[in-house]
Amino acid sequence: MGRYKCVICGYVYDPDLGDEIGGIEPGVPFSDLPVDYTCPVCDADKDEFLKYD
């Protein structure tokens, strides 16, 4: 499981931490996030994230 970074604001989605604001539990890989997942900081779409590791 890798981390993904929002290219708009720099937020990093870390599957080990999940996304408390978005209701995503720890352990969920980025690829398993819902299609309509958005950045919890800037509301960018999931396709605005790039692999960070």
C-alpha positions in Angstrom: 0.0 0.0 0.0 1.5 3.3 -1.0 0.9 6.9 -0.1 -0.7 9.3 -2.6 -0.3 13.1 -2.7 -2.8 15.7 -3.8 -1.2 17.8 -6.5 -3.4 20.7 -5.7 -2.7 21.2 -2.0 -0.1 18.7 -1.0 -2.2 16.5 1.3 -0.9 13.0 1.6 -3.3 10.1 1.8 -1.5 7.4 3.9 -3.4 4.1 4.0 -1.8 3.3 7.4 -3.7 6.4 8.8 -6.8 6.5 6.7 -8.8 9.7 6.4 -10.7 10.5 9.6 -12.4 13.6 8.0 -13.5 11.5 5.0 -14.6 8.6 7.2 -11.9 6.2 5.7 -10.6 3.7 8.3 -6.9 2.9 8.5 -5.8 0.1 6.3 -7.7 1.1 3.1 -5.5 1.3 0.1 -5.9 4.3 -2.2 -7.1 2.1 -5.0 -10.0 0.9 -2.8 -11.2 4.4 -2.0 -14.6 5.3 -3.6 -14.5 6.8 -7.1 -16.1 10.0 -5.7 -13.4 10.3 -2.9 -12.2 13.9 -2.6 -9.2 15.5 -0.8 -10.3 16.4 2.8 -8.3 19.6 2.6 -9.1 21.2 -0.8 -11.9 18.9 -2.1 -9.9 17.9 -5.2 -11.1 14.8 -7.1 -9.3 11.4 -6.6 -7.7 11.7 -10.0 -5.7 14.8 -8.7 -3.6 12.4 -6.5 -0.3 11.0 -7.6 1.7 8.1 -6.0 4.0 9.6 -3.4 6.3 6.8 -2.3 
